[in-house]
């Protein structure tokens, strides 16, 4: 007989004035980015910040609900909505939920842990449901989940930025090579490929996109796909783990497919070990320099010095064992290893930032509502979400913009290869607040040969001699 290790853990508890409670459905025992081992410090620190900022008239607590026996997302998806209902209906403030006093609830979850069903329950209860993880573009809508807010971005936000880059450079013919055998990462790469295909078909500009799958564990399967791509385009997406993409680039070099005509895109949802860091391009063999110079690498935006102190607090905060109350980590280095970051930058994990922001936004919007009128039901989830949408916020983690559809795009960095130092450097970034691509100072044509990136020196969509190499002036030479 198995034992269900279910925990209902109150992390911060205060009961003065208007009380807010964030109910977390984030898993603890499943190794995914939104899970508690990465995000619990953000819940703790954000709740403490709210209590310092708004007490005594607004206070905040956090309730963790998870089952330690869950080992897969499917386990959590099946159980968590029931656990949420069990907890919610056990509270004494049943009448207060829909009145002008008592406790206001919100829930936070991710696609790993039943967020979609939790968002439906939140609609029924009229409380806010925050997502801290990456969502599919069709995961929810204002019409069906009017109290849901996505702070962890969605697949479409990556695809939209990539389409901006393609259109900015006039690249219309694109080949998408998607690895269907990457384990957990396969979902991201496949969904991104689908999103790009959908946007290309919906665009008013004529695009010729083609998507094909390969098995990243069998590099021989890539050869015919590269040959196919060569016959129809010069812009090629390698939608796979970074390490595998480097192997494909080596094959492409041997096939004479890395000249200045070519552009290769590598896109990762996070700058983390499980996907392959940008540092894998460092210390590369000299004969790969010109090949890597054809690569445009896209991932989440690095944090700046303005949040250095918060990053440090998050990275050094240690969790407590829910049964003993003792720290799970004895020192700073153990806490840092939890994030799998080589530096103290946990906010570069969009799930960590979204978790912290959800607490701050919840308190900020309730406070705004109270300031307008005490007669307004400040627990009204659909009203709170409307007040959050289509506006900018200046948060502890930085400025942010929540769109009309209650979702937030992610800031992304776009890298090019520095051929002198042999490393990838960010050349551009996408500012989600302004909705614009912006250049870093390194984006210069007079860079003394440091960068020959296609971002700075974009090749034409179609080579002078066509994709076959036998058209135009080359046809005359063949005669």
C-alpha positions in Angstrom: 0.0 0.0 0.0 1.5 3.3 -1.0 1.5 6.4 1.3 0.4 9.7 -0.1 2.7 12.4 1.2 0.6 15.4 0.8 1.7 18.7 2.3 -0.4 21.8 3.1 2.4 24.1 4.3 1.9 27.7 5.5 5.1 29.6 4.9 4.1 33.1 6.0 1.2 33.7 8.3 -0.2 37.1 9.4 -3.8 38.1 9.9 -4.1 41.9 10.2 -6.4 44.0 7.9 -7.0 42.7 4.4 -5.3 39.3 4.1 -4.1 37.8 0.9 -3.1 34.2 0.4 -1.3 32.7 -2.6 -2.0 29.0 -2.9 0.8 27.3 -4.7 0.3 24.1 -6.8 3.9 24.0 -7.9 5.4 20.5 -7.6 8.3 19.9 -5.3 9.6 16.5 -6.4 9.5 16.9 -10.2 12.6 18.4 -11.8 11.1 21.2 -13.9 11.8 24.9 -14.0 8.6 26.1 -12.3 8.9 23.6 -9.4 9.4 24.6 -5.8 13.2 23.8 -5.5 13.7 26.7 -7.9 10.8 29.0 -7.1 10.0 28.6 -3.4 12.5 31.3 -2.4 10.7 33.7 -4.7 7.4 33.0 -3.0 9.0 33.5 0.4 10.9 36.7 -0.4 8.0 38.3 -2.3 5.5 37.6 0.5 8.0 39.1 3.0 8.4 42.2 0.8 4.6 42.6 0.6 4.3 42.5 4.3 7.0 45.1 4.8 5.5 47.3 2.1 1.7 47.2 2.7 1.2 46.1 6.4 -0.8 46.5 8.4 -3.7 47.2 6.0 -2.7 44.4 3.6 -0.8 41.3 4.5 0.3 38.2 2.6 0.7 34.5 3.3 1.7 31.5 1.1 0.2 28.0 1.2 2.1 25.2 -0.5 0.1 22.2 -1.7 2.0 19.3 -3.2 2.4 15.6 -3.1 5.9 14.2 -2.6 5.0 11.0 -4.3 4.5 12.8 -7.6 7.3 11.9 -10.0 5.9 13.1 -13.3 3.8 16.0 -14.5 1.0 13.6 -15.3 0.9 12.6 -11.6 0.6 16.2 -10.6 -1.9 17.1 -13.3 -4.2 14.3 -12.1 -4.0 15.1 -8.4 -3.5 18.8 -7.9 -6.9 20.2 -8.9 -8.5 17.9 -6.3 -6.0 18.9 -3.6 -6.8 22.6 -4.4 -10.5 22.0 -4.0 -10.0 20.1 -0.8 -8.0 22.9 0.7 -10.2 25.8 -0.6 -13.4 24.3 0.7 -11.9 23.5 4.0 -11.4 27.2 4.9 -13.6 29.0 7.4 -13.9 32.2 5.3 -16.4 30.7 2.9 -18.7 33.8 3.0 -15.8 36.2 3.1 -14.5 35.0 -0.3 -17.3 37.0 -2.0 -17.6 39.9 0.5 -15.6 43.0 1.2 -13.6 41.6 4.1 -11.7 38.5 5.1 -9.1 36.6 3.0 -8.6 37.0 -0.8 -7.1 34.0 -2.5 -5.1 33.5 -5.6 -3.5 30.4 -7.0 -0.2 29.9 -8.8 0.7 26.9 -10.9 2.3 25.7 -14.2 1.6 23.3 -17.0 3.3 20.7 -14.9 0.8 20.4 -12.1 -2.7 21.0 -13.4 -2.7 24.7 -14.1 -5.4 24.5 -16.8 -7.9 22.8 -14.5 -6.9 25.0 -11.7 -7.6 28.1 -13.9 -11.1 26.6 -14.5 -11.7 26.3 -10.7 -10.4 29.8 -10.2 -13.0 31.0 -12.7 -15.7 29.3 -10.8 -14.5 30.8 -7.5 -13.7 34.2 -9.2 -10.1 34.3 -7.9 -6.9 35.0 -9.8 -4.9 32.1 -11.3 -1.2 32.9 -12.1 0.9 30.8 -14.4 4.7 30.9 -13.7 5.7 28.5 -16.5 5.8 28.6 -20.3 2.4 28.0 -21.8 1.2 26.7 -25.2 -0.4 29.5 -27.2 -3.8 27.8 -26.9 -3.6 27.1 -23.1 -6.2 29.6 -22.0 -8.2 32.6 -23.2 -9.8 35.6 -21.6 -13.2 34.2 -22.7 -12.8 30.8 -21.1 -10.5 31.6 -18.2 -11.2 35.3 -17.4 -9.3 35.2 -14.1 -6.1 33.7 -15.4 -2.8 35.6 -15.9 0.3 34.1 -17.7 3.5 35.7 -16.4 5.8 32.9 -17.6 5.5 33.7 -21.3 4.3 31.4 -24.0 5.6 29.7 -27.1 4.2 32.3 -29.4 6.3 35.0 -27.7 9.5 33.3 -28.9 8.0 32.7 -32.4 6.9 36.3 -32.7 10.4 37.6 -32.0 12.0 35.2 -34.5 9.5 36.3 -37.1 10.5 39.9 -36.4 14.2 39.0 -37.0 13.3 37.1 -40.2 11.2 39.9 -41.6 13.7 42.6 -40.6 16.3 40.9 -42.8 14.0 39.9 -45.6 14.4 36.2 -45.0 11.4 34.4 -46.5 12.6 30.9 -47.3 13.2 29.0 -44.1 13.8 25.4 -43.2 12.9 24.1 -39.7 14.8 21.0 -38.6 13.1 19.8 -35.4 14.6 17.2 -33.1 11.8 14.8 -32.0 13.9 12.9 -29.5 15.0 15.3 -26.8 13.0 14.0 -23.9 11.4 16.9 -21.9 12.7 19.4 -24.4 10.8 17.9 -27.3 7.7 19.7 -26.3 9.3 23.2 -26.6 11.0 22.5 -30.0 7.9 20.9 -31.6 5.6 23.6 -30.3 8.0 26.4 -31.5 8.1 24.8 -35.0 4.3 24.7 -35.1 4.0 28.3 -34.0 6.5 29.5 -36.6 4.7 27.6 -39.4 1.4 29.0 -38.2 2.7 32.6 -38.1 4.3 32.2 -41.5 1.0 31.1 -43.1 -0.9 33.9 -41.4 1.5 36.6 -42.4 0.7 39.1 -45.1 4.2 38.7 -46.4 4.8 35.7 -48.6 6.9 33.1 -46.6 8.0 29.7 -47.7 8.6 27.6 -44.6 9.1 23.9 -44.4 9.3 21.8 -41.2 10.8 18.3 -40.9 11.7 16.2 -37.9 14.9 14.3 -37.2 16.2 12.0 -34.5 18.9 13.9 -32.6 20.4 10.6 -31.3 21.0 9.5 -34.9 23.0 12.2 -36.6 22.9 10.3 -39.9 19.2 11.1 -40.1 20.2 14.8 -40.4 22.1 14.4 -43.7 19.1 14.1 -46.1 17.3 17.0 -44.2 20.3 19.3 -44.7 20.4 18.4 -48.4 16.7 19.2 -48.6 17.2 22.5 -46.8 20.0 23.4 -49.1 17.9 23.0 -52.2 15.2 25.4 -50.9 16.6 27.9 -48.4 19.6 29.4 -46.7 18.0 30.1 -43.4 17.9 27.0 -41.2 16.6 26.5 -37.7 18.2 23.7 -35.6 15.5 23.1 -33.0 17.3 20.9 -30.7 19.6 20.8 -27.7 22.6 23.1 -28.1 25.1 20.2 -27.9 23.3 18.4 -30.7 23.0 21.6 -32.8 26.8 21.8 -32.6 27.1 18.3 -34.0 24.7 19.2 -36.9 26.8 22.3 -37.6 29.9 20.1 -37.9 28.0 18.0 -40.4 26.9 21.1 -42.3 30.5 22.3 -42.5 31.6 19.0 -44.0 28.7 19.4 -46.5 29.9 22.9 -47.5 26.9 24.5 -46.0 28.4 27.2 -43.8 29.5 29.9 -46.2 28.4 33.5 -45.8 25.2 32.6 -47.7 23.9 30.6 -44.7 22.1 31.6 -41.5 21.5 29.1 -38.6 19.2 29.7 -35.7 19.5 27.9 -32.4 16.7 28.7 -29.9 16.6 27.6 -26.2 13.7 28.3 -23.7 16.2 28.9 -20.9 19.9 29.4 -20.5 20.3 26.1 -18.5 22.2 22.9 -18.5 19.3 20.7 -19.6 19.1 22.6 -22.9 22.8 23.4 -23.3 24.3 26.7 -22.4 25.6 29.3 -24.9 29.0 28.7 -23.3 29.2 25.4 -25.3 30.4 27.6 -28.2 33.5 28.7 -26.1 36.9 27.1 -26.5 35.9 25.6 -29.9 38.3 24.2 -32.4 39.8 26.9 -34.7 38.3 25.2 -37.8 34.8 25.9 -36.5 35.1 29.6 -36.1 33.7 30.6 -39.4 30.9 28.0 -39.0 29.8 29.4 -35.6 29.9 32.9 -37.1 26.8 31.9 -39.1 24.8 31.1 -36.0 22.2 33.3 -34.3 21.5 32.0 -30.8 18.3 33.1 -29.0 17.4 32.6 -25.3 16.1 34.5 -22.3 17.4 37.9 -21.5 20.1 38.3 -18.9 19.3 40.3 -15.8 21.1 43.6 -15.1 22.7 45.1 -12.0 19.5 46.8 -10.9 18.2 43.4 -9.6 21.6 42.2 -8.3 20.6 42.4 -4.7 17.3 40.5 -5.3 19.2 37.9 -7.3 21.6 37.4 -4.4 18.8 37.0 -1.9 17.0 34.5 -4.1 20.2 32.5 -4.7 21.2 32.3 -1.1 17.8 31.7 0.4 17.5 28.2 1.8 14.3 26.2 1.8 13.0 24.5 5.0 12.1 20.9 5.3 8.3 20.9 5.8 8.4 18.2 8.4 11.3 19.4 10.6 11.4 23.1 9.8 15.2 22.9 9.4 17.0 24.2 6.4 17.4 21.8 3.5 20.7 23.5 2.6 23.5 24.2 5.1 25.4 26.9 3.2 25.3 29.3 0.4 27.0 27.1 -2.2 24.4 24.3 -1.7 21.6 26.9 -2.2 23.3 28.2 -5.4 23.6 24.7 -6.8 19.9 24.3 -6.6 19.4 26.8 -9.4 22.0 25.2 -11.7 23.3 28.6 -12.4 27.0 29.3 -12.6 26.4 32.8 -11.3 23.9 34.2 -8.8 21.2 35.0 -11.4 18.1 33.0 -10.6 15.8 35.7 -12.1 17.1 34.6 -15.5 14.8 31.6 -15.0 11.5 33.2 -16.2 9.6 30.9 -13.7 11.5 32.4 -10.8 10.7 35.9 -12.0 7.1 35.1 -12.7 6.7 33.6 -9.3 8.0 36.7 -7.5 6.0 39.0 -9.8 2.8 37.1 -9.1 2.9 37.9 -5.4 3.8 41.5 -5.9 1.2 42.1 -8.6 -1.5 40.4 -6.5 -0.8 42.8 -3.6 -0.3 45.9 -5.8 -3.7 45.4 -7.6 -5.6 44.8 -4.5 -4.0 47.9 -2.9 -5.0 49.9 -6.0 -8.6 48.6 -5.7 -8.8 49.5 -2.1 -7.5 53.0 -2.8 -10.3 53.6 -5.4 -13.1 52.5 -3.1 -13.6 50.4 0.0 -17.0 49.4 -1.4 -15.4 47.5 -4.3 -15.1 43.8 -3.9 -11.3 43.7 -4.0 -11.4 39.8 -4.0 -13.1 39.9 -7.4 -10.7 37.9 -9.6 -12.1 39.0 -13.0 -11.9 42.6 -11.9 -8.3 42.3 -10.6 -7.2 40.6 -13.9 -8.8 43.4 -16.0 -7.0 46.0 -13.9 -3.7 44.1 -14.5 -4.1 43.9 -18.3 -2.9 46.2 -21.0 -0.6 48.2 -18.8 2.9 48.6 -17.5 4.1 47.9 -14.0 7.3 48.9 -12.3 8.1 45.9 -10.2 11.0 44.8 -8.0 12.2 42.6 -10.8 12.0 45.4 -13.4 9.5 47.1 -15.7 7.0 44.8 -17.3 4.0 44.9 -19.6 0.9 42.7 -19.3 -1.0 42.5 -22.6 -4.7 42.9 -23.2 -5.0 39.1 -23.2 -3.5 38.9 -19.7 -0.2 37.4 -20.9 3.3 38.6 -20.8 5.9 38.3 -23.4 9.5 37.4 -22.4 12.6 39.5 -22.9 15.0 37.6 -25.2 18.7 38.0 -26.0 20.0 37.4 -29.5 23.6 36.3 -29.8 26.3 36.3 -32.4 29.7 34.7 -32.5 32.8 36.7 -31.6 35.5 35.2 -33.8 38.4 36.9 -32.0 37.5 35.8 -28.5 35.8 32.6 -29.6 32.6 33.1 -27.6 29.0 34.0 -28.2 28.0 37.6 -27.3 24.6 39.2 -27.2 24.2 41.6 -30.2 20.5 42.4 -29.8 17.7 41.9 -27.4 13.9 42.0 -27.5 12.3 44.4 -25.1 8.9 43.1 -24.3 7.8 46.4 -22.7 8.4 48.4 -25.9 7.8 45.4 -28.2 11.0 46.2 -30.1 14.3 44.7 -31.1 17.2 46.7 -29.8 20.9 46.6 -30.5 23.6 46.3 -27.9 26.8 48.4 -28.3 28.5 45.3 -29.9 26.2 45.6 -32.9 28.5 47.5 -35.2 29.6 47.0 -38.8 33.0 48.4 -38.0 33.9 45.7 -35.5 37.4 44.9 -37.0 36.4 41.4 -38.0 35.1 40.4 -34.6 31.6 39.7 -35.8 30.6 38.6 -39.3 27.2 37.6 -37.9 24.3 37.5 -40.4 22.5 39.8 -38.0 25.0 42.6 -38.8 25.8 41.5 -42.4 22.5 39.8 -43.5 22.9 37.6 -46.7 20.1 37.8 -49.2 17.1 35.5 -48.9 18.2 33.8 -52.2 21.8 33.6 -53.3 22.8 35.2 -56.5 23.1 31.7 -58.2 19.9 30.4 -56.6 19.5 27.6 -54.1 20.8 25.1 -56.7 23.9 27.2 -57.4 23.1 26.8 -61.1 21.0 29.9 -61.7 21.7 33.5 -62.7 25.4 34.1 -63.5 26.3 30.6 -62.5 24.1 29.2 -65.3 26.2 31.1 -67.8 29.4 29.7 -66.3 28.2 26.2 -66.7 27.6 26.6 -70.4 
